[in-house]
Amino acid sequence: MKQLRSSFKDFRQVFDQGLSVRYIAEPLFSFDSQMDAEEVHKIMKQNEFDVAGIREGGSITGMVIRNNLGRGMLGKFKEEINNNSYVQDWEPMLNVLESLKNHQQLFVLAMGEVFGIVMLGDLQKAPVRMWFFGVVSLLEMQLLRVIRITFPNEEWKNCLIEERLAMAENILTQRKEQNIEIDLADCLQLADKIVVVLENEQVMKALGIESKSQGNKLLGKLERLRNDLAHSQDFVTSRWPELVDLMKRAENFIEKCETYNPENIYSHSKL
């Protein structure tokens, strides 16, 4: 059996160290507090800025919201930045996701000074897409591992309808013609892997899934997320803020898959 050496711990470490908030932050435009607020509103509208910084003494000391600006000096419309809205530029991406659940924007600090801003739309950027796609891909790899060790003699084929099995066999034939060394299990789609894994109640329980409907709901959401990511669709708006919880559940499921051993649940019977 092919060995899977990619663990979620390794994956998380790579992204925590290599993907910080600085890679998705946008520069925070700021204006002097003595500027005319109506002029600032005009500039912000032209550049599609909803939020900007306000400078006093050369440093950003607060923010202004475009829709709240009226007549008078800009300082009149200054709003304080909540201390919980600050993040360091080295902050791991998952910490940022958690913070965005409670704040419309986050202000990014470097050497004690605000230099950037992160909003919900910034999660659509390539680095974040890479993270989410990596999580779902690792989950799919672990599902395949569970299938291989639970059904060592391709007994999983009994779980699929003829059309899905024929599709996998067709893919296998095509890959073999290209001299790619794989087996039939490698040709299963994510939807097929979900069906197989949810076929057995004891396997589900070992993976922390209480029922088949619960498993279909969780894994179905992750499959749809994978599809949106693969086709460059908006994967955030319709899922926010549930997306953060979905990723946490995905992490937990992957870790259970990594420690899964059928010998621990089948002491007297064989699938």
Buried (B, 14 or more C-beta within 10 A) or exposed (E): EEEBEBBBEEBBEEBBEEBBBBBBBBEBBBBBBEBBBEEBBEBBEEEEBEBBBBBEEEEBBBBBBBEEBEEEBBBEBBEEBEEEBBBBBEBBBBBBBBBBEEBEBBBBBEEEEBBBBBBBEBBBBEBBBBBBBBBBBBBBBBBBBBBBEBBEEEEBBEBBEEEBBEBBEEBBEEBEEEEEEEEBBBBBBBEBBBBBBBBBEEBBEBBBBEEBEEBBEBBEBBBBBBEBBEEEEEBBEEBBBEBBEBBEBBBEBBBBBBEBEBEEBBEEEEB
